[in-house]
Amino acid sequence: MIEVRRLGHATLTTPDLDRQVAYYTEIVGLTLLEHDTTRAFLASKQGFEAVALEPGAPNALSRLAFQVAPGSDLAELARELARRGVKSERRSGISPGIAEAIVFRDPKDTLIEIFSEYVFAREDPVQAGIMPLKLGHVAYRVNDVQQLVKFYTDVLGFRVSDWHGDTFAFLRCGPDHHTVNFVFDEVPQLHHIAFEVKDWAEIQRACEWLAKNNIHLVWGPGRHIIGHNVAIYHRNADKVRVEFFCEMDLMKDEALGYFDPRPWHQDRPQRPKVWGPDTLRNYWGFGSERIIRGYQTVE
């Protein structure tokens, strides 16, 4: 089994590369690492690559990159994939910070790039935009949640953090409550990408910055119950739903098996579980409709 350690970057397609580069640098506050007519790469100020852009349809995810332990033998990982019936290939120059990776498709036909060695982007002292810490998670609508969960756990080493019923799964590959999540929908498509910011004050600052740039929230601020992150959502010009969040549940010790205790938890301790149909989406009130209805219909 491949043991993914963290989310690297997400590759999105766009009909207007320059417009999206401007959005991710000026509004989101990422650093532009590379930009030509065929692709662009952007990183957090901390040096984590976060988003890659390439020409194509709007609001579409084409690739996800994940890091395994440094020093891992990519050839051996490719052989492990082959033993599981997954065809992969070796590619070079995946991004400015990733020289080598193995690439294959997951069951929803997204290209997965697995890399072991990463070179951090150089420090960028420019203060601009919201400036998130990292790309935190990617959410996707799928028509077979069970199939995706099985692949990500059995092949990529993810752990299930929580279920809402049997149609909405949250999976982690590190201490964060979720790195990917999958919710049932008859039409598979990207649901949202999410950036972590430092704290609640940064959420407030993000709200003000988005408003100043005439970008209105589609949901939030609010505190989710599953994962307990404080979050806001908006859509960019490509209709990509973008979340900024902080205070997500953390499982700091896998052997202990519970999330780091927080004052807002309903359970003592808070362990992975199946949440029931009465679970609210927003612990604070507004938008507190049932989670599946709220998660799928928010615009």
Backbone torsions as a table, in degrees:
resi	resn	phi	psi	omega
1	MET	NA	137.7	172.1
2	ILE	-76.3	135.2	179.1
3	GLU	-111.0	91.7	178.5
4	VAL	-66.3	137.4	-179.2
5	ARG	-105.2	-32.6	-179.9
6	ARG	-159.4	159.9	173.3
7	LEU	-78.4	130.2	175.7
8	GLY	-88.5	-100.7	179.7
9	HIS	-126.9	160.2	175.9
10	ALA	-109.1	135.8	176.5
11	THR	-102.3	121.1	-180.0
12	LEU	-113.0	147.6	175.2
13	THR	-100.0	152.5	-176.0
14	THR	-151.5	143.6	174.9
15	PRO	-78.9	-10.7	-178.0
16	ASP	-137.1	89.1	-174.7
17	LEU	-61.0	-45.0	-177.1
18	ASP	-64.2	-39.6	-179.8
19	ARG	-63.8	-41.3	-179.7
20	GLN	-73.6	-32.5	173.4
21	VAL	-61.2	-43.1	178.4
22	ALA	-62.5	-42.3	179.1
23	TYR	-61.6	-48.7	-175.0
24	TYR	-71.9	-24.2	176.9
25	THR	-88.9	-47.0	-172.8
26	GLU	-84.4	-35.3	-178.4
27	ILE	-94.6	-57.6	-178.5
28	VAL	-70.1	-37.0	178.3
29	GLY	91.0	31.7	173.8
30	LEU	-88.0	164.6	178.8
31	THR	-99.0	129.9	177.6
32	LEU	-78.5	120.8	-179.7
33	LEU	-96.1	-35.7	-175.2
34	GLU	-157.9	140.3	-178.9
35	HIS	-154.6	119.0	170.5
36	ASP	-136.5	-163.6	-174.9
37	THR	-74.6	-14.3	-174.9
38	THR	-110.0	-18.7	-179.0
39	ARG	-166.5	162.4	175.2
40	ALA	-143.3	145.0	177.5
41	PHE	-124.3	137.6	-178.8
42	LEU	-133.1	145.5	-176.3
43	ALA	-130.6	161.1	173.1
44	SER	-72.0	164.2	177.7
45	LYS	-62.7	-21.9	178.5
46	GLN	-80.6	-5.3	176.0
47	GLY	98.9	5.9	176.9
48	PHE	-86.8	121.8	171.2
49	GLU	-60.8	137.6	-172.5
50	ALA	-125.3	-47.1	-174.4
51	VAL	-135.8	135.3	167.4
52	ALA	-115.5	145.0	-179.4
53	LEU	-125.1	142.0	175.2
54	GLU	-146.7	156.6	-178.2
55	PRO	-61.9	144.0	179.0
56	GLY	159.6	-163.9	-178.8
57	ALA	-68.7	154.4	177.1
58	PRO	-75.0	157.1	173.2
59	ASN	54.9	47.7	-179.5
60	ALA	-135.9	135.1	177.1
61	LEU	-98.1	123.1	-179.4
62	SER	-103.6	-31.3	-177.6
63	ARG	-147.9	151.5	171.3
64	LEU	-129.8	133.2	179.2
65	ALA	-108.0	135.3	178.6
66	PHE	-129.7	143.8	177.7
67	GLN	-100.6	137.7	169.4
68	VAL	-103.1	-179.3	-176.4
69	ALA	-59.6	133.9	175.1
70	PRO	-55.2	141.5	-177.2
71	GLY	90.9	-7.2	178.8
72	SER	-63.8	145.1	179.5
73	ASP	-86.2	106.5	-177.5
74	LEU	-63.6	-33.3	178.8
75	ALA	-63.8	-40.0	178.6
76	GLU	-67.9	-37.8	176.9
77	LEU	-64.1	-37.7	177.2
78	ALA	-64.5	-39.1	177.3
79	ARG	-65.8	-37.6	177.1
80	GLU	-63.6	-41.0	176.1
81	LEU	-61.5	-43.2	-179.6
82	ALA	-61.2	-37.9	178.5
83	ARG	-64.2	-24.0	178.8
84	ARG	-96.9	8.1	177.1
85	GLY	81.2	18.9	-179.1
86	VAL	-107.1	118.5	179.8
87	LYS	-83.2	131.3	-179.8
88	SER	-133.1	167.9	174.8
89	GLU	-141.4	156.8	179.6
90	ARG	-90.1	135.1	176.9
91	ARG	-133.8	148.9	179.3
92	SER	-112.6	156.2	175.9
93	GLY	62.3	42.7	-179.6
94	ILE	-60.7	-38.0	-179.3
95	SER	-157.4	174.1	177.5
96	PRO	-57.6	-29.4	-177.8
97	GLY	-101.6	-2.4	-175.2
98	ILE	-125.3	110.6	-177.5
99	ALA	-82.9	-36.8	-174.9
100	GLU	-137.3	143.3	177.9
101	ALA	-156.2	159.4	167.2
102	ILE	-106.3	143.1	-171.0
103	VAL	-128.3	136.2	177.7
104	PHE	-155.2	175.2	-178.5
105	ARG	-108.0	139.9	174.0
106	ASP	-86.7	175.3	-175.3
107	PRO	-61.5	-20.8	176.7
108	LYS	-93.4	10.5	173.2
109	ASP	75.4	20.4	171.7
110	THR	-85.3	135.3	175.9
111	LEU	-72.0	128.7	177.6
112	ILE	-107.7	127.8	179.5
113	GLU	-111.2	119.4	-179.5
114	ILE	-108.5	125.4	179.7
115	PHE	-132.7	156.6	179.6
116	SER	-113.0	-35.1	-177.2
117	GLU	-106.3	136.7	-177.9
118	TYR	-137.6	134.8	175.6
119	VAL	-106.4	115.8	-178.5
120	PHE	-62.1	143.8	173.3
121	ALA	-66.8	149.3	-179.5
122	ARG	-65.9	154.9	-177.5
123	GLU	-62.1	136.2	177.0
124	ASP	-115.1	108.8	-177.2
125	PRO	-80.1	-4.9	-176.9
126	VAL	-68.7	127.9	178.6
127	GLN	-96.9	110.8	-177.6
128	ALA	-154.4	138.0	176.4
129	GLY	70.7	-158.0	-174.9
130	ILE	-78.9	-34.3	175.3
131	MET	59.5	66.7	178.3
132	PRO	-67.8	163.6	178.8
133	LEU	-75.3	-38.5	-175.5
134	LYS	-168.9	165.9	165.2
135	LEU	-75.4	119.1	-171.7
136	GLY	-92.8	-43.9	179.7
137	HIS	-160.9	165.6	178.4
138	VAL	-130.0	132.0	-178.9
139	ALA	-115.3	142.0	-174.2
140	TYR	-139.5	140.3	171.0
141	ARG	-86.2	130.8	-178.0
142	VAL	-136.4	156.6	179.8
143	ASN	-94.2	0.0	175.4
144	ASP	-146.8	86.6	-177.2
145	VAL	-63.6	-42.2	-177.9
146	GLN	-59.8	-40.8	179.5
147	GLN	-62.4	-44.3	-179.9
148	LEU	-66.5	-42.1	179.4
149	VAL	-61.9	-43.2	179.5
150	LYS	-61.4	-44.0	-179.8
151	PHE	-64.2	-47.5	-175.9
152	TYR	-69.3	-30.6	177.8
153	THR	-83.2	-46.8	-175.5
154	ASP	-74.9	-35.9	-174.7
155	VAL	-97.8	-40.2	-173.7
156	LEU	-104.6	-4.5	174.2
157	GLY	80.6	15.8	176.4
158	PHE	-69.7	157.4	173.8
159	ARG	-116.0	143.6	178.2
160	VAL	-78.7	123.4	177.5
161	SER	-88.2	-42.9	-178.9
162	ASP	-159.5	155.5	168.5
163	TRP	-121.0	147.2	161.9
164	HIS	-110.7	107.2	-171.3
165	GLY	60.1	-139.3	177.0
166	ASP	-120.0	18.6	-176.3
167	THR	-122.6	6.0	-174.9
168	PHE	-148.3	112.5	-174.0
169	ALA	-122.1	141.9	177.4
170	PHE	-117.9	125.2	-175.3
171	LEU	-124.7	144.8	179.8
172	ARG	-122.5	154.0	173.1
173	CYS	-124.9	-2.4	178.3
174	GLY	-146.7	-154.8	-178.3
175	PRO	-71.9	-26.0	-179.9
176	ASP	-62.5	141.3	-177.3
177	HIS	-52.0	-43.1	175.4
178	HIS	-146.5	141.7	175.3
179	THR	-108.6	-33.2	171.8
180	VAL	-134.8	150.4	168.3
181	ASN	-142.0	151.1	-174.9
182	PHE	-130.3	129.4	178.7
183	VAL	-126.2	144.3	-176.9
184	PHE	-68.5	136.7	170.6
185	ASP	-157.4	143.3	179.4
186	GLU	-68.5	-21.6	179.4
187	VAL	-113.7	101.6	-179.8
188	PRO	-61.7	135.4	179.1
189	GLN	-171.9	161.9	174.5
190	LEU	-62.0	134.5	174.1
191	HIS	-95.6	-55.6	175.3
192	HIS	-162.9	163.1	167.9
193	ILE	-114.9	152.8	-172.6
194	ALA	-135.6	134.2	178.5
195	PHE	-111.5	136.1	176.1
196	GLU	-87.3	133.9	171.5
197	VAL	-113.2	170.2	-169.0
198	LYS	-65.8	-46.2	-173.2
199	ASP	-163.0	-176.9	-177.6
200	TRP	-61.1	-35.4	178.6
201	ALA	-60.6	-35.7	178.2
202	GLU	-70.9	-30.9	173.7
203	ILE	-62.7	-45.4	178.6
204	GLN	-62.0	-44.1	179.4
205	ARG	-62.6	-38.2	178.0
206	ALA	-63.0	-41.3	177.8
207	CYS	-59.0	-44.7	-178.9
208	GLU	-66.1	-40.2	-178.2
209	TRP	-68.2	-42.5	177.3
210	LEU	-61.7	-44.5	179.9
211	ALA	-62.4	-41.0	179.6
212	LYS	-61.6	-27.7	179.4
213	ASN	-99.4	18.7	175.8
214	ASN	59.4	35.5	174.9
215	ILE	-112.5	117.8	-172.4
216	HIS	-100.5	145.2	178.2
217	LEU	-67.7	145.1	172.3
218	VAL	-101.5	-13.5	175.2
219	TRP	-165.1	143.9	175.0
220	GLY	100.2	-179.8	-0.6
221	PRO	-68.0	146.5	177.4
222	GLY	-161.9	166.4	175.5
223	ARG	-109.5	118.7	173.2
224	HIS	-64.5	159.4	173.4
225	ILE	-94.2	-49.4	174.7
226	ILE	-75.7	112.7	-175.3
227	GLY	94.3	-27.8	174.3
228	HIS	60.1	16.2	177.1
229	ASN	-72.5	144.2	169.3
230	VAL	-81.7	131.2	-169.5
231	ALA	-145.6	151.9	167.5
232	ILE	-132.4	152.5	-179.5
233	TYR	-132.7	143.2	170.3
234	HIS	-144.0	172.0	173.9
235	ARG	-115.8	139.2	175.1
236	ASN	-89.4	-172.9	-174.3
237	ALA	-65.6	-22.8	176.4
238	ASP	-88.3	6.2	-178.5
239	LYS	68.7	17.8	171.9
240	VAL	-73.3	126.2	175.8
241	ARG	-80.0	124.6	-175.2
242	VAL	-119.9	129.3	178.5
243	GLU	-108.7	141.7	164.3
244	PHE	-115.4	135.9	-175.0
245	PHE	-144.4	162.6	171.3
246	CYS	-149.8	170.0	174.5
247	GLU	61.1	35.1	176.1
248	MET	-70.4	147.8	175.2
249	ASP	-56.7	143.3	179.3
250	LEU	-125.1	134.8	170.1
251	MET	-103.7	93.9	-173.0
252	LYS	-77.5	-20.4	179.4
253	ASP	-136.4	109.0	-177.6
254	GLU	-62.9	-33.8	-178.6
255	ALA	-67.3	-36.0	177.2
256	LEU	-68.3	-36.5	170.6
257	GLY	79.2	16.5	175.3
258	TYR	-132.1	158.5	-179.8
259	PHE	-80.5	145.9	-178.5
260	ASP	-48.6	118.7	-173.5
261	PRO	-56.8	134.1	179.7
262	ARG	-129.3	152.8	-178.5
263	PRO	-60.8	-26.5	-175.7
264	TRP	-89.4	0.7	179.4
265	HIS	-68.0	143.7	177.2
266	GLN	-84.6	-28.3	-177.0
267	ASP	-111.6	150.8	174.8
268	ARG	-126.3	105.2	-4.1
269	PRO	-84.7	170.1	178.6
270	GLN	-90.1	106.2	-179.3
271	ARG	-109.5	158.4	174.0
272	PRO	-54.8	139.5	-177.7
273	LYS	-160.8	178.5	171.9
274	VAL	-99.2	117.1	-179.9
275	TRP	-84.1	145.6	-173.7
276	GLY	-84.2	177.8	-175.4
277	PRO	-67.8	-17.7	-179.9
278	ASP	-90.8	5.1	179.3
279	THR	-62.8	128.0	-179.8
280	LEU	-85.7	153.8	178.7
281	ARG	-82.3	-34.6	-176.4
282	ASN	-124.5	116.9	-178.5
283	TYR	-68.2	-19.3	-172.1
284	TRP	-93.5	-15.4	177.2
285	GLY	133.9	-77.8	-175.9
286	PHE	-62.7	133.5	-178.1
287	GLY	75.2	24.5	-174.5
288	SER	-89.3	25.4	175.1
289	GLU	-64.1	166.5	-179.4
290	ARG	-51.5	142.7	-167.7
291	ILE	-61.8	-40.9	-177.7
292	ILE	-66.9	-44.5	178.5
293	ARG	-61.1	-46.5	-178.1
294	GLY	-66.9	-41.8	-175.0
295	TYR	-66.7	-34.7	-174.2
296	GLN	-89.0	-21.3	-173.3
297	THR	-106.2	-14.0	-178.3
298	VAL	-60.5	131.9	-179.3
299	GLU	-100.8	NA	NA
